[in-house]
C-alpha cells in the first residue's frame, strides 16, 4: 500500500532547511575611527584570553585602568588616516570578498561574512545563515598561518554560539593554507604584478608578518614556523636577479619579547646599511587593514626614509585581486567537496 505524505498542521511554522552556507571571517575593526568605538573594540579584542595570555586578575586592571584610557585616542587617529567613504578598509574588503564568492559559487551556496571582534559578529551571522536554512556551514577564517590568537579564537566564538543553539548546523572549518600551492601561486602572481608596475626596482623585498610574543612559539604555537615556510616558498617563486628578501614581524605590543626581527627595526637597519630602494609586502594578511595601510605604508615609509632610504613601496594584500579571488574560490570549493559538486 502506498503511504501518503504526512500533512502538516495549518499553523505549522515555515522552516527553511537543506541549504549550505559559507561564513568568511577576518579579525575585526571598530565601527568608526573615533575613540569611543575604538575603546569598545579594544576592550573585546584585548579581553580574549587567547590574545593576551595573562591571568585576568593581573591583566584586567591594566587593561581597564591604563590601556583603555590611553590607547583608543591614538589608535583612532591611526584609523582616521586609512578610513574610507565606505568605512573600515578591512570590513569593506572582506564584504567585497564575500560578495565575489557569492557570485562565483552561485545560488546553491549562501555566502556571508563576519568579524571576530566587532560587527558583524560570528554568532549573529551563523544564526542568520541557520535562519536562512543553512544546515551545513563552512567557517572560513582568512588567516593563512595558524595561531591560537587568530584561527583558534574563531573556532572558540563559533563554539560559544553552538552551545546556545538547540538546532545546530553541521560545521566545517577552512584549515590554515600557509603552504597551499594556490596561496603561494596567488601571492607570487599578484606581488610580481605590483612590482612590475613600480617606478623603481627594489633592492630588498621585506615580507612582514604580524608579530606574536615569542613565548607562544615555545608553548607550541606553529605560527612562526608557518610564516617562515610561507616566506621560503614565496621567495623561491619570486626569485629575481638582484632582489634580496628578508622576513620580519610587526606590531609589537607591551614589554614581552616578541618574534624577531622586528619590521620597524629592519627598515631603519636596511636604510642605514645603504639600501635605497625597498618594497614591503604583508603575505599573512588577506586584506589591507590598519596594520598594512597605516603601520607599514605610512609609518614604514617614514622609518625607512628618515634612516636614509629613498624609494619605498608598500604592496597591497591579495584583497579582491583576480589572483586573490581565484585562490579563495579554489580553497572554498575544496572544503565544500562532498556538500557540492565541485
Buried (B, 14 or more C-beta within 10 A) or exposed (E): EEEEEEEEEEEEEEEEEEBBBBBBBBBBBBBBBBBEBBBBBBBBBBBBBBBBBEEEEEBBEBBEEEBBEEBBEEBBEBBEEBBEEEBBBBBBBBBBBBEBBBEBBEEEBBBBBBBBBBBBBBBEBBBBBBEEBBBBBBBBBBBBBBBBBBBBBBBBBBEEBEEEEEEBBEBBBBEBBBBBEBBBBBBBBBBBBBBEEEEBBBBBBBBBBBBBBBEBBEEEBBBBEBBBBBBBBBBEBBEEEEBBBBBBBBBBEEEEEBBEEBBBEBBBBBBEEEBBBBBBBBBBBBBBBBBBBBBBBBBBBEBBBEBBBEBBBBBBBBBBBEBBBBBBBBBBBBBBEEBBEE
